[in-house]
């Protein structure tokens, strides 16, 4: 599971990702939402946007 980090001009510059044990595969949607929220909160602090 990954979500991109975008520069202020929209260029992709990095990604934040997470891995789960196969036994936790049912949590993929929740983890994806957590990643998007983390990027939305932290990205602007570093001059980044999220997709």
mmCIF entry with sequence, helices, sheets and N, C-alpha, C, O atoms, coordinates in Angstrom:
data_MODEL
# 
_entry.id   MODEL 
# 
_entity.id                         1 
_entity.type                       polymer 
_entity.pdbx_number_of_molecules   1 
# 
_entity_poly.entity_id                      1 
_entity_poly.type                           'polypeptide(L)' 
_entity_poly.nstd_linkage                   no 
_entity_poly.nstd_monomer                   no 
_entity_poly.pdbx_seq_one_letter_code       
;(UNK)(UNK)(UNK)(UNK)(UNK)(UNK)(UNK)(UNK)(UNK)(UNK)(UNK)(UNK)(UNK)(UNK)(UNK)(UNK)
(UNK)(UNK)(UNK)(UNK)(UNK)(UNK)(UNK)(UNK)(UNK)(UNK)(UNK)(UNK)(UNK)(UNK)(UNK)(UNK)
(UNK)(UNK)(UNK)(UNK)(UNK)(UNK)(UNK)(UNK)(UNK)(UNK)(UNK)(UNK)(UNK)(UNK)(UNK)(UNK)
(UNK)(UNK)(UNK)
;
_entity_poly.pdbx_seq_one_letter_code_can   XXXXXXXXXXXXXXXXXXXXXXXXXXXXXXXXXXXXXXXXXXXXXXXXXXX 
_entity_poly.pdbx_strand_id                 A 
# 
loop_
_entity_poly_seq.entity_id 
_entity_poly_seq.num 
_entity_poly_seq.mon_id 
_entity_poly_seq.hetero 
1 1  UNK n 
1 2  UNK n 
1 3  UNK n 
1 4  UNK n 
1 5  UNK n 
1 6  UNK n 
1 7  UNK n 
1 8  UNK n 
1 9  UNK n 
1 10 UNK n 
1 11 UNK n 
1 12 UNK n 
1 13 UNK n 
1 14 UNK n 
1 15 UNK n 
1 16 UNK n 
1 17 UNK n 
1 18 UNK n 
1 19 UNK n 
1 20 UNK n 
1 21 UNK n 
1 22 UNK n 
1 23 UNK n 
1 24 UNK n 
1 25 UNK n 
1 26 UNK n 
1 27 UNK n 
1 28 UNK n 
1 29 UNK n 
1 30 UNK n 
1 31 UNK n 
1 32 UNK n 
1 33 UNK n 
1 34 UNK n 
1 35 UNK n 
1 36 UNK n 
1 37 UNK n 
1 38 UNK n 
1 39 UNK n 
1 40 UNK n 
1 41 UNK n 
1 42 UNK n 
1 43 UNK n 
1 44 UNK n 
1 45 UNK n 
1 46 UNK n 
1 47 UNK n 
1 48 UNK n 
1 49 UNK n 
1 50 UNK n 
1 51 UNK n 
# 
_struct_asym.id          A 
_struct_asym.entity_id   1 
# 
loop_
_struct_conf.conf_type_id 
_struct_conf.id 
_struct_conf.pdbx_PDB_helix_id 
_struct_conf.beg_label_comp_id 
_struct_conf.beg_label_asym_id 
_struct_conf.beg_label_seq_id 
_struct_conf.pdbx_beg_PDB_ins_code 
_struct_conf.end_label_comp_id 
_struct_conf.end_label_asym_id 
_struct_conf.end_label_seq_id 
_struct_conf.pdbx_end_PDB_ins_code 
_struct_conf.beg_auth_comp_id 
_struct_conf.beg_auth_asym_id 
_struct_conf.beg_auth_seq_id 
_struct_conf.end_auth_comp_id 
_struct_conf.end_auth_asym_id 
_struct_conf.end_auth_seq_id 
_struct_conf.pdbx_PDB_helix_class 
_struct_conf.details 
_struct_conf.pdbx_PDB_helix_length 
HELX_P HELX_P1 AA1 UNK A 22 ? UNK A 27 ? UNK A 22 UNK A 27 5 ? 6  
HELX_P HELX_P2 AA2 UNK A 28 ? UNK A 42 ? UNK A 28 UNK A 42 1 ? 15 
HELX_P HELX_P3 AA3 UNK A 43 ? UNK A 46 ? UNK A 43 UNK A 46 5 ? 4  
# 
_struct_conf_type.id          HELX_P 
_struct_conf_type.criteria    ? 
_struct_conf_type.reference   ? 
# 
_struct_sheet.id               AA1 
_struct_sheet.type             ? 
_struct_sheet.number_strands   3 
_struct_sheet.details          ? 
# 
loop_
_struct_sheet_order.sheet_id 
_struct_sheet_order.range_id_1 
_struct_sheet_order.range_id_2 
_struct_sheet_order.offset 
_struct_sheet_order.sense 
AA1 1 2 ? anti-parallel 
AA1 2 3 ? anti-parallel 
# 
loop_
_struct_sheet_range.sheet_id 
_struct_sheet_range.id 
_struct_sheet_range.beg_label_comp_id 
_struct_sheet_range.beg_label_asym_id 
_struct_sheet_range.beg_label_seq_id 
_struct_sheet_range.pdbx_beg_PDB_ins_code 
_struct_sheet_range.end_label_comp_id 
_struct_sheet_range.end_label_asym_id 
_struct_sheet_range.end_label_seq_id 
_struct_sheet_range.pdbx_end_PDB_ins_code 
_struct_sheet_range.beg_auth_comp_id 
_struct_sheet_range.beg_auth_asym_id 
_struct_sheet_range.beg_auth_seq_id 
_struct_sheet_range.end_auth_comp_id 
_struct_sheet_range.end_auth_asym_id 
_struct_sheet_range.end_auth_seq_id 
AA1 1 UNK A 12 ? UNK A 17 ? UNK A 12 UNK A 17 
AA1 2 UNK A 2  ? UNK A 7  ? UNK A 2  UNK A 7  
AA1 3 UNK A 48 ? UNK A 50 ? UNK A 48 UNK A 50 
# 
loop_
_atom_site.group_PDB 
_atom_site.id 
_atom_site.type_symbol 
_atom_site.label_atom_id 
_atom_site.label_alt_id 
_atom_site.label_comp_id 
_atom_site.label_asym_id 
_atom_site.label_entity_id 
_atom_site.label_seq_id 
_atom_site.pdbx_PDB_ins_code 
_atom_site.Cartn_x 
_atom_site.Cartn_y 
_atom_site.Cartn_z 
_atom_site.occupancy 
_atom_site.B_iso_or_equiv 
_atom_site.pdbx_formal_charge 
_atom_site.auth_seq_id 
_atom_site.auth_comp_id 
_atom_site.auth_asym_id 
_atom_site.auth_atom_id 
_atom_site.pdbx_PDB_model_num 
ATOM 1   N N  . UNK A 1 1  ? 0.848  -1.143  0.000   1.00 0.00 ? 1  UNK A N  1 
ATOM 2   C CA . UNK A 1 1  ? 0.000  0.000   0.000   1.00 0.00 ? 1  UNK A CA 1 
ATOM 3   C C  . UNK A 1 1  ? 0.906  1.221   0.000   1.00 0.00 ? 1  UNK A C  1 
ATOM 4   O O  . UNK A 1 1  ? 1.831  1.301   0.808   1.00 0.00 ? 1  UNK A O  1 
ATOM 5   N N  . UNK A 1 2  ? 0.656  2.173   -0.893  1.00 0.00 ? 2  UNK A N  1 
ATOM 6   C CA . UNK A 1 2  ? 1.476  3.378   -0.963  1.00 0.00 ? 2  UNK A CA 1 
ATOM 7   C C  . UNK A 1 2  ? 0.629  4.552   -1.420  1.00 0.00 ? 2  UNK A C  1 
ATOM 8   O O  . UNK A 1 2  ? -0.404 4.377   -2.067  1.00 0.00 ? 2  UNK A O  1 
ATOM 9   N N  . UNK A 1 3  ? 1.079  5.746   -1.077  1.00 0.00 ? 3  UNK A N  1 
ATOM 10  C CA . UNK A 1 3  ? 0.459  6.968   -1.569  1.00 0.00 ? 3  UNK A CA 1 
ATOM 11  C C  . UNK A 1 3  ? 1.580  7.939   -1.921  1.00 0.00 ? 3  UNK A C  1 
ATOM 12  O O  . UNK A 1 3  ? 2.599  7.984   -1.232  1.00 0.00 ? 3  UNK A O  1 
ATOM 13  N N  . UNK A 1 4  ? 1.400  8.726   -2.999  1.00 0.00 ? 4  UNK A N  1 
ATOM 14  C CA . UNK A 1 4  ? 2.489  9.593   -3.441  1.00 0.00 ? 4  UNK A CA 1 
ATOM 15  C C  . UNK A 1 4  ? 2.612  10.866  -2.607  1.00 0.00 ? 4  UNK A C  1 
ATOM 16  O O  . UNK A 1 4  ? 1.652  11.316  -1.981  1.00 0.00 ? 4  UNK A O  1 
ATOM 17  N N  . UNK A 1 5  ? 3.809  11.430  -2.615  1.00 0.00 ? 5  UNK A N  1 
ATOM 18  C CA . UNK A 1 5  ? 4.063  12.766  -2.096  1.00 0.00 ? 5  UNK A CA 1 
ATOM 19  C C  . UNK A 1 5  ? 4.392  13.618  -3.309  1.00 0.00 ? 5  UNK A C  1 
ATOM 20  O O  . UNK A 1 5  ? 5.262  13.268  -4.106  1.00 0.00 ? 5  UNK A O  1 
ATOM 21  N N  . UNK A 1 6  ? 3.697  14.729  -3.444  1.00 0.00 ? 6  UNK A N  1 
ATOM 22  C CA . UNK A 1 6  ? 3.866  15.583  -4.604  1.00 0.00 ? 6  UNK A CA 1 
ATOM 23  C C  . UNK A 1 6  ? 4.472  16.918  -4.199  1.00 0.00 ? 6  UNK A C  1 
ATOM 24  O O  . UNK A 1 6  ? 4.139  17.469  -3.150  1.00 0.00 ? 6  UNK A O  1 
ATOM 25  N N  . UNK A 1 7  ? 5.363  17.431  -5.036  1.00 0.00 ? 7  UNK A N  1 
ATOM 26  C CA . UNK A 1 7  ? 5.911  18.767  -4.836  1.00 0.00 ? 7  UNK A CA 1 
ATOM 27  C C  . UNK A 1 7  ? 4.797  19.778  -5.087  1.00 0.00 ? 7  UNK A C  1 
ATOM 28  O O  . UNK A 1 7  ? 3.749  19.426  -5.628  1.00 0.00 ? 7  UNK A O  1 
ATOM 29  N N  . UNK A 1 8  ? 5.018  21.019  -4.701  1.00 0.00 ? 8  UNK A N  1 
ATOM 30  C CA . UNK A 1 8  ? 3.978  22.040  -4.855  1.00 0.00 ? 8  UNK A CA 1 
ATOM 31  C C  . UNK A 1 8  ? 3.575  22.247  -6.312  1.00 0.00 ? 8  UNK A C  1 
ATOM 32  O O  . UNK A 1 8  ? 2.475  22.729  -6.581  1.00 0.00 ? 8  UNK A O  1 
ATOM 33  N N  . UNK A 1 9  ? 4.449  21.890  -7.257  1.00 0.00 ? 9  UNK A N  1 
ATOM 34  C CA . UNK A 1 9  ? 4.105  22.001  -8.682  1.00 0.00 ? 9  UNK A CA 1 
ATOM 35  C C  . UNK A 1 9  ? 3.451  20.735  -9.232  1.00 0.00 ? 9  UNK A C  1 
ATOM 36  O O  . UNK A 1 9  ? 3.196  20.644  -10.433 1.00 0.00 ? 9  UNK A O  1 
ATOM 37  N N  . UNK A 1 10 ? 3.179  19.762  -8.370  1.00 0.00 ? 10 UNK A N  1 
ATOM 38  C CA . UNK A 1 10 ? 2.497  18.545  -8.780  1.00 0.00 ? 10 UNK A CA 1 
ATOM 39  C C  . UNK A 1 10 ? 3.398  17.390  -9.163  1.00 0.00 ? 10 UNK A C  1 
ATOM 40  O O  . UNK A 1 10 ? 2.910  16.292  -9.432  1.00 0.00 ? 10 UNK A O  1 
ATOM 41  N N  . UNK A 1 11 ? 4.709  17.612  -9.193  1.00 0.00 ? 11 UNK A N  1 
ATOM 42  C CA . UNK A 1 11 ? 5.633  16.521  -9.540  1.00 0.00 ? 11 UNK A CA 1 
ATOM 43  C C  . UNK A 1 11 ? 5.684  15.500  -8.412  1.00 0.00 ? 11 UNK A C  1 
ATOM 44  O O  . UNK A 1 11 ? 5.787  15.878  -7.245  1.00 0.00 ? 11 UNK A O  1 
ATOM 45  N N  . UNK A 1 12 ? 5.614  14.211  -8.740  1.00 0.00 ? 12 UNK A N  1 
ATOM 46  C CA . UNK A 1 12 ? 5.805  13.198  -7.701  1.00 0.00 ? 12 UNK A CA 1 
ATOM 47  C C  . UNK A 1 12 ? 7.268  13.176  -7.268  1.00 0.00 ? 12 UNK A C  1 
ATOM 48  O O  . UNK A 1 12 ? 8.169  13.110  -8.105  1.00 0.00 ? 12 UNK A O  1 
ATOM 49  N N  . UNK A 1 13 ? 7.498  13.232  -5.965  1.00 0.00 ? 13 UNK A N  1 
ATOM 50  C CA . UNK A 1 13 ? 8.885  13.249  -5.494  1.00 0.00 ? 13 UNK A CA 1 
ATOM 51  C C  . UNK A 1 13 ? 9.200  12.099  -4.545  1.00 0.00 ? 13 UNK A C  1 
ATOM 52  O O  . UNK A 1 13 ? 10.369 11.799  -4.302  1.00 0.00 ? 13 UNK A O  1 
ATOM 53  N N  . UNK A 1 14 ? 8.185  11.465  -4.017  1.00 0.00 ? 14 UNK A N  1 
ATOM 54  C CA . UNK A 1 14 ? 8.404  10.350  -3.095  1.00 0.00 ? 14 UNK A CA 1 
ATOM 55  C C  . UNK A 1 14 ? 7.074  9.647   -2.871  1.00 0.00 ? 14 UNK A C  1 
ATOM 56  O O  . UNK A 1 14 ? 6.034  10.059  -3.387  1.00 0.00 ? 14 UNK A O  1 
ATOM 57  N N  . UNK A 1 15 ? 7.136  8.581   -2.092  1.00 0.00 ? 15 UNK A N  1 
ATOM 58  C CA . UNK A 1 15 ? 5.919  7.876   -1.708  1.00 0.00 ? 15 UNK A CA 1 
ATOM 59  C C  . UNK A 1 15 ? 6.080  7.404   -0.270  1.00 0.00 ? 15 UNK A C  1 
ATOM 60  O O  . UNK A 1 15 ? 7.187  7.141   0.200   1.00 0.00 ? 15 UNK A O  1 
ATOM 61  N N  . UNK A 1 16 ? 4.963  7.306   0.403   1.00 0.00 ? 16 UNK A N  1 
ATOM 62  C CA . UNK A 1 16 ? 4.957  6.725   1.737   1.00 0.00 ? 16 UNK A CA 1 
ATOM 63  C C  . UNK A 1 16 ? 4.210  5.403   1.606   1.00 0.00 ? 16 UNK A C  1 
ATOM 64  O O  . UNK A 1 16 ? 3.168  5.326   0.954   1.00 0.00 ? 16 UNK A O  1 
ATOM 65  N N  . UNK A 1 17 ? 4.751  4.378   2.226   1.00 0.00 ? 17 UNK A N  1 
ATOM 66  C CA . UNK A 1 17 ? 4.140  3.058   2.052   1.00 0.00 ? 17 UNK A CA 1 
ATOM 67  C C  . UNK A 1 17 ? 4.070  2.307   3.371   1.00 0.00 ? 17 UNK A C  1 
ATOM 68  O O  . UNK A 1 17 ? 4.730  2.652   4.351   1.00 0.00 ? 17 UNK A O  1 
ATOM 69  N N  . UNK A 1 18 ? 3.253  1.275   3.360   1.00 0.00 ? 18 UNK A N  1 
ATOM 70  C CA . UNK A 1 18 ? 3.109  0.403   4.516   1.00 0.00 ? 18 UNK A CA 1 
ATOM 71  C C  . UNK A 1 18 ? 2.923  -1.022  4.011   1.00 0.00 ? 18 UNK A C  1 
ATOM 72  O O  . UNK A 1 18 ? 2.358  -1.246  2.940   1.00 0.00 ? 18 UNK A O  1 
ATOM 73  N N  . UNK A 1 19 ? 3.393  -1.952  4.773   1.00 0.00 ? 19 UNK A N  1 
ATOM 74  C CA . UNK A 1 19 ? 3.235  -3.370  4.436   1.00 0.00 ? 19 UNK A CA 1 
ATOM 75  C C  . UNK A 1 19 ? 2.493  -4.056  5.575   1.00 0.00 ? 19 UNK A C  1 
ATOM 76  O O  . UNK A 1 19 ? 2.662  -3.716  6.746   1.00 0.00 ? 19 UNK A O  1 
ATOM 77  N N  . UNK A 1 20 ? 1.686  -5.008  5.209   1.00 0.00 ? 20 UNK A N  1 
ATOM 78  C CA . UNK A 1 20 ? 0.913  -5.768  6.188   1.00 0.00 ? 20 UNK A CA 1 
ATOM 79  C C  . UNK A 1 20 ? 1.216  -7.247  6.067   1.00 0.00 ? 20 UNK A C  1 
ATOM 80  O O  . UNK A 1 20 ? 1.555  -7.741  4.991   1.00 0.00 ? 20 UNK A O  1 
ATOM 81  N N  . UNK A 1 21 ? 1.095  -7.929  7.153   1.00 0.00 ? 21 UNK A N  1 
ATOM 82  C CA . UNK A 1 21 ? 1.165  -9.377  7.163   1.00 0.00 ? 21 UNK A CA 1 
ATOM 83  C C  . UNK A 1 21 ? -0.051 -9.895  6.390   1.00 0.00 ? 21 UNK A C  1 
ATOM 84  O O  . UNK A 1 21 ? -1.127 -9.307  6.497   1.00 0.00 ? 21 UNK A O  1 
ATOM 85  N N  . UNK A 1 22 ? 0.083  -10.963 5.625   1.00 0.00 ? 22 UNK A N  1 
ATOM 86  C CA . UNK A 1 22 ? -1.061 -11.488 4.877   1.00 0.00 ? 22 UNK A CA 1 
ATOM 87  C C  . UNK A 1 22 ? -2.308 -11.734 5.748   1.00 0.00 ? 22 UNK A C  1 
ATOM 88  O O  . UNK A 1 22 ? -3.433 -11.633 5.260   1.00 0.00 ? 22 UNK A O  1 
ATOM 89  N N  . UNK A 1 23 ? -2.109 -12.048 7.002   1.00 0.00 ? 23 UNK A N  1 
ATOM 90  C CA . UNK A 1 23 ? -3.251 -12.287 7.894   1.00 0.00 ? 23 UNK A CA 1 
ATOM 91  C C  . UNK A 1 23 ? -4.046 -11.009 8.153   1.00 0.00 ? 23 UNK A C  1 
ATOM 92  O O  . UNK A 1 23 ? -5.185 -11.071 8.617   1.00 0.00 ? 23 UNK A O  1 
ATOM 93  N N  . UNK A 1 24 ? -3.449 -9.842  7.851   1.00 0.00 ? 24 UNK A N  1 
ATOM 94  C CA . UNK A 1 24 ? -4.122 -8.572  8.074   1.00 0.00 ? 24 UNK A CA 1 
ATOM 95  C C  . UNK A 1 24 ? -4.618 -7.935  6.780   1.00 0.00 ? 24 UNK A C  1 
ATOM 96  O O  . UNK A 1 24 ? -4.930 -6.744  6.755   1.00 0.00 ? 24 UNK A O  1 
ATOM 97  N N  . UNK A 1 25 ? -4.691 -8.706  5.722   1.00 0.00 ? 25 UNK A N  1 
ATOM 98  C CA . UNK A 1 25 ? -5.082 -8.181  4.416   1.00 0.00 ? 25 UNK A CA 1 
ATOM 99  C C  . UNK A 1 25 ? -6.446 -7.493  4.446   1.00 0.00 ? 25 UNK A C  1 
ATOM 100 O O  . UNK A 1 25 ? -6.705 -6.609  3.629   1.00 0.00 ? 25 UNK A O  1 
ATOM 101 N N  . UNK A 1 26 ? -7.305 -7.877  5.355   1.00 0.00 ? 26 UNK A N  1 
ATOM 102 C CA . UNK A 1 26 ? -8.627 -7.253  5.440   1.00 0.00 ? 26 UNK A CA 1 
ATOM 103 C C  . UNK A 1 26 ? -8.550 -5.805  5.918   1.00 0.00 ? 26 UNK A C  1 
ATOM 104 O O  . UNK A 1 26 ? -9.554 -5.095  5.878   1.00 0.00 ? 26 UNK A O  1 
ATOM 105 N N  . UNK A 1 27 ? -7.388 -5.356  6.366   1.00 0.00 ? 27 UNK A N  1 
ATOM 106 C CA . UNK A 1 27 ? -7.187 -3.981  6.836   1.00 0.00 ? 27 UNK A CA 1 
ATOM 107 C C  . UNK A 1 27 ? -6.637 -3.052  5.762   1.00 0.00 ? 27 UNK A C  1 
ATOM 108 O O  . UNK A 1 27 ? -6.385 -1.879  6.041   1.00 0.00 ? 27 UNK A O  1 
ATOM 109 N N  . UNK A 1 28 ? -6.443 -3.548  4.541   1.00 0.00 ? 28 UNK A N  1 
ATOM 110 C CA . UNK A 1 28 ? -5.815 -2.742  3.495   1.00 0.00 ? 28 UNK A CA 1 
ATOM 111 C C  . UNK A 1 28 ? -6.526 -1.406  3.277   1.00 0.00 ? 28 UNK A C  1 
ATOM 112 O O  . UNK A 1 28 ? -5.863 -0.373  3.177   1.00 0.00 ? 28 UNK A O  1 
ATOM 113 N N  . UNK A 1 29 ? -7.834 -1.404  3.204   1.00 0.00 ? 29 UNK A N  1 
ATOM 114 C CA . UNK A 1 29 ? -8.559 -0.154  2.990   1.00 0.00 ? 29 UNK A CA 1 
ATOM 115 C C  . UNK A 1 29 ? -8.322 0.823   4.133   1.00 0.00 ? 29 UNK A C  1 
ATOM 116 O O  . UNK A 1 29 ? -8.105 2.013   3.902   1.00 0.00 ? 29 UNK A O  1 
ATOM 117 N N  . UNK A 1 30 ? -8.363 0.326   5.357   1.00 0.00 ? 30 UNK A N  1 
ATOM 118 C CA . UNK A 1 30 ? -8.138 1.192   6.520   1.00 0.00 ? 30 UNK A CA 1 
ATOM 119 C C  . UNK A 1 30 ? -6.724 1.759   6.524   1.00 0.00 ? 30 UNK A C  1 
ATOM 120 O O  . UNK A 1 30 ? -6.530 2.943   6.800   1.00 0.00 ? 30 UNK A O  1 
ATOM 121 N N  . UNK A 1 31 ? -5.746 0.928   6.224   1.00 0.00 ? 31 UNK A N  1 
ATOM 122 C CA . UNK A 1 31 ? -4.353 1.387   6.199   1.00 0.00 ? 31 UNK A CA 1 
ATOM 123 C C  . UNK A 1 31 ? -4.165 2.419   5.095   1.00 0.00 ? 31 UNK A C  1 
ATOM 124 O O  . UNK A 1 31 ? -3.459 3.408   5.289   1.00 0.00 ? 31 UNK A O  1 
ATOM 125 N N  . UNK A 1 32 ? -4.776 2.204   3.957   1.00 0.00 ? 32 UNK A N  1 
ATOM 126 C CA . UNK A 1 32 ? -4.699 3.176   2.865   1.00 0.00 ? 32 UNK A CA 1 
ATOM 127 C C  . UNK A 1 32 ? -5.239 4.533   3.285   1.00 0.00 ? 32 UNK A C  1 
ATOM 128 O O  . UNK A 1 32 ? -4.649 5.566   2.970   1.00 0.00 ? 32 UNK A O  1 
ATOM 129 N N  . UNK A 1 33 ? -6.354 4.532   3.994   1.00 0.00 ? 33 UNK A N  1 
ATOM 130 C CA . UNK A 1 33 ? -6.929 5.786   4.486   1.00 0.00 ? 33 UNK A CA 1 
ATOM 131 C C  . UNK A 1 33 ? -6.004 6.444   5.507   1.00 0.00 ? 33 UNK A C  1 
ATOM 132 O O  . UNK A 1 33 ? -5.852 7.666   5.502   1.00 0.00 ? 33 UNK A O  1 
ATOM 133 N N  . UNK A 1 34 ? -5.393 5.659   6.370   1.00 0.00 ? 34 UNK A N  1 
ATOM 134 C CA . UNK A 1 34 ? -4.455 6.202   7.353   1.00 0.00 ? 34 UNK A CA 1 
ATOM 135 C C  . UNK A 1 34 ? -3.256 6.849   6.656   1.00 0.00 ? 34 UNK A C  1 
ATOM 136 O O  . UNK A 1 34 ? -2.801 7.914   7.074   1.00 0.00 ? 34 UNK A O  1 
ATOM 137 N N  . UNK A 1 35 ? -2.748 6.220   5.606   1.00 0.00 ? 35 UNK A N  1 
ATOM 138 C CA . UNK A 1 35 ? -1.623 6.795   4.859   1.00 0.00 ? 35 UNK A CA 1 
ATOM 139 C C  . UNK A 1 35 ? -2.018 8.121   4.218   1.00 0.00 ? 35 UNK A C  1 
ATOM 140 O O  . UNK A 1 35 ? -1.268 9.095   4.282   1.00 0.00 ? 35 UNK A O  1 
ATOM 141 N N  . UNK A 1 36 ? -3.192 8.157   3.604   1.00 0.00 ? 36 UNK A N  1 
ATOM 142 C CA . UNK A 1 36 ? -3.637 9.398   2.971   1.00 0.00 ? 36 UNK A CA 1 
ATOM 143 C C  . UNK A 1 36 ? -3.781 10.520  3.997   1.00 0.00 ? 36 UNK A C  1 
ATOM 144 O O  . UNK A 1 36 ? -3.416 11.664  3.727   1.00 0.00 ? 36 UNK A O  1 
ATOM 145 N N  . UNK A 1 37 ? -4.311 10.193  5.165   1.00 0.00 ? 37 UNK A N  1 
ATOM 146 C CA . UNK A 1 37 ? -4.454 11.205  6.222   1.00 0.00 ? 37 UNK A CA 1 
ATOM 147 C C  . UNK A 1 37 ? -3.099 11.691  6.699   1.00 0.00 ? 37 UNK A C  1 
ATOM 148 O O  . UNK A 1 37 ? -2.913 12.885  6.933   1.00 0.00 ? 37 UNK A O  1 
ATOM 149 N N  . UNK A 1 38 ? -2.147 10.772  6.845   1.00 0.00 ? 38 UNK A N  1 
ATOM 150 C CA . UNK A 1 38 ? -0.800 11.163  7.289   1.00 0.00 ? 38 UNK A CA 1 
ATOM 151 C C  . UNK A 1 38 ? -0.156 12.113  6.291   1.00 0.00 ? 38 UNK A C  1 
ATOM 152 O O  . UNK A 1 38 ? 0.457  13.106  6.685   1.00 0.00 ? 38 UNK A O  1 
ATOM 153 N N  . UNK A 1 39 ? -0.289 11.818  5.006   1.00 0.00 ? 39 UNK A N  1 
ATOM 154 C CA . UNK A 1 39 ? 0.288  12.682  3.976   1.00 0.00 ? 39 UNK A CA 1 
ATOM 155 C C  . UNK A 1 39 ? -0.417 14.037  3.975   1.00 0.00 ? 39 UNK A C  1 
ATOM 156 O O  . UNK A 1 39 ? 0.231  15.071  3.812   1.00 0.00 ? 39 UNK A O  1 
ATOM 157 N N  . UNK A 1 40 ? -1.739 14.040  4.155   1.00 0.00 ? 40 UNK A N  1 
ATOM 158 C CA . UNK A 1 40 ? -2.488 15.296  4.167   1.00 0.00 ? 40 UNK A CA 1 
ATOM 159 C C  . UNK A 1 40 ? -2.064 16.192  5.324   1.00 0.00 ? 40 UNK A C  1 
ATOM 160 O O  . UNK A 1 40 ? -2.038 17.415  5.183   1.00 0.00 ? 40 UNK A O  1 
ATOM 161 N N  . UNK A 1 41 ? -1.731 15.596  6.464   1.00 0.00 ? 41 UNK A N  1 
ATOM 162 C CA . UNK A 1 41 ? -1.324 16.368  7.640   1.00 0.00 ? 41 UNK A CA 1 
ATOM 163 C C  . UNK A 1 41 ? 0.149  16.775  7.556   1.00 0.00 ? 41 UNK A C  1 
ATOM 164 O O  . UNK A 1 41 ? 0.490  17.933  7.796   1.00 0.00 ? 41 UNK A O  1 
ATOM 165 N N  . UNK A 1 42 ? 1.007  15.836  7.220   1.00 0.00 ? 42 UNK A N  1 
ATOM 166 C CA . UNK A 1 42 ? 2.448  16.091  7.250   1.00 0.00 ? 42 UNK A CA 1 
ATOM 167 C C  . UNK A 1 42 ? 2.976  16.763  5.996   1.00 0.00 ? 42 UNK A C  1 
ATOM 168 O O  . UNK A 1 42 ? 3.903  17.568  6.084   1.00 0.00 ? 42 UNK A O  1 
ATOM 169 N N  . UNK A 1 43 ? 2.424  16.463  4.842   1.00 0.00 ? 43 UNK A N  1 
ATOM 170 C CA . UNK A 1 43 ? 2.922  17.015  3.592   1.00 0.00 ? 43 UNK A CA 1 
ATOM 171 C C  . UNK A 1 43 ? 3.031  18.533  3.578   1.00 0.00 ? 43 UNK A C  1 
ATOM 172 O O  . UNK A 1 43 ? 4.092  19.058  3.238   1.00 0.00 ? 43 UNK A O  1 
ATOM 173 N N  . UNK A 1 44 ? 1.980  19.252  3.934   1.00 0.00 ? 44 UNK A N  1 
ATOM 174 C CA . UNK A 1 44 ? 2.060  20.721  3.911   1.00 0.00 ? 44 UNK A CA 1 
ATOM 175 C C  . UNK A 1 44 ? 3.144  21.299  4.821   1.00 0.00 ? 44 UNK A C  1 
ATOM 176 O O  . UNK A 1 44 ? 3.667  22.380  4.554   1.00 0.00 ? 44 UNK A O  1 
ATOM 177 N N  . UNK A 1 45 ? 3.475  20.598  5.872   1.00 0.00 ? 45 UNK A N  1 
ATOM 178 C CA . UNK A 1 45 ? 4.552  21.069  6.762   1.00 0.00 ? 45 UNK A CA 1 
ATOM 179 C C  . UNK A 1 45 ? 5.887  21.135  6.031   1.00 0.00 ? 45 UNK A C  1 
ATOM 180 O O  . UNK A 1 45 ? 6.771  21.909  6.397   1.00 0.00 ? 45 UNK A O  1 
ATOM 181 N N  . UNK A 1 46 ? 6.023  20.309  4.989   1.00 0.00 ? 46 UNK A N  1 
ATOM 182 C CA . UNK A 1 46 ? 7.274  20.241  4.235   1.00 0.00 ? 46 UNK A CA 1 
ATOM 183 C C  . UNK A 1 46 ? 7.116  20.778  2.831   1.00 0.00 ? 46 UNK A C  1 
ATOM 184 O O  . UNK A 1 46 ? 7.945  20.497  1.965   1.00 0.00 ? 46 UNK A O  1 
ATOM 185 N N  . UNK A 1 47 ? 6.065  21.547  2.590   1.00 0.00 ? 47 UNK A N  1 
ATOM 186 C CA . UNK A 1 47 ? 5.841  22.142  1.276   1.00 0.00 ? 47 UNK A CA 1 
ATOM 187 C C  . UNK A 1 47 ? 5.382  21.158  0.216   1.00 0.00 ? 47 UNK A C  1 
ATOM 188 O O  . UNK A 1 47 ? 5.584  21.393  -0.976  1.00 0.00 ? 47 UNK A O  1 
ATOM 189 N N  . UNK A 1 48 ? 4.761  20.051  0.637   1.00 0.00 ? 48 UNK A N  1 
ATOM 190 C CA . UNK A 1 48 ? 4.318  19.013  -0.292  1.00 0.00 ? 48 UNK A CA 1 
ATOM 191 C C  . UNK A 1 48 ? 2.806  18.972  -0.345  1.00 0.00 ? 48 UNK A C  1 
ATOM 192 O O  . UNK A 1 48 ? 2.123  19.431  0.571   1.00 0.00 ? 48 UNK A O  1 
ATOM 193 N N  . UNK A 1 49 ? 2.291  18.412  -1.434  1.00 0.00 ? 49 UNK A N  1 
ATOM 194 C CA . UNK A 1 49 ? 0.865  18.174  -1.601  1.00 0.00 ? 49 UNK A CA 1 
ATOM 195 C C  . UNK A 1 49 ? 0.628  16.682  -1.599  1.00 0.00 ? 49 UNK A C  1 
ATOM 196 O O  . UNK A 1 49 ? 1.575  15.908  -1.736  1.00 0.00 ? 49 UNK A O  1 
ATOM 197 N N  . UNK A 1 50 ? -0.599 16.267  -1.448  1.00 0.00 ? 50 UNK A N  1 
ATOM 198 C CA . UNK A 1 50 ? -0.909 14.832  -1.557  1.00 0.00 ? 50 UNK A CA 1 
ATOM 199 C C  . UNK A 1 50 ? -1.880 14.617  -2.686  1.00 0.00 ? 50 UNK A C  1 
ATOM 200 O O  . UNK A 1 50 ? -2.625 15.521  -3.063  1.00 0.00 ? 50 UNK A O  1 
ATOM 201 N N  . UNK A 1 51 ? -1.869 13.403  -3.230  1.00 0.00 ? 51 UNK A N  1 
ATOM 202 C CA . UNK A 1 51 ? -2.753 13.060  -4.355  1.00 0.00 ? 51 UNK A CA 1 
ATOM 203 C C  . UNK A 1 51 ? -4.098 12.621  -3.838  1.00 0.00 ? 51 UNK A C  1 
ATOM 204 O O  . UNK A 1 51 ? -4.984 12.290  -4.626  1.00 0.00 ? 51 UNK A O  1 
# 
